[in-house]
Amino acid sequence: MPEPTAHSPQLRLATYALYATLGLQRARVRGVTLRADGLSDAHSAARQLTFGTGDDKTRRIEAAADRARARFGPNAVRPASTAGLA
């Protein structure tokens, strides 16, 4: 990653990019496991400022979802497609 991040969409896009570099024509890889190490507190990481507001809204939404999960548990906020699953 070019810079530290705690932003899920950036992590997801990086994962898809790694998977795409495998160049598989048929589904031979059934799963991809990511390991995060060398983590530090988010407040100690620098963030590159930009002129655009492209992901400010998604960052605020993600922070609110993280606060809800911390208060009400890990299943408090999740994708609607998984809402009916236990």
Secondary structure, DSSP 4 states (H G I P E B T S, - for coil): --S----HHHHHHHHHHHHHTT--SS-----------S---GGGS-----S--TTHHHHHHHHHHHHHHHHH-TTSS--GGGTT--
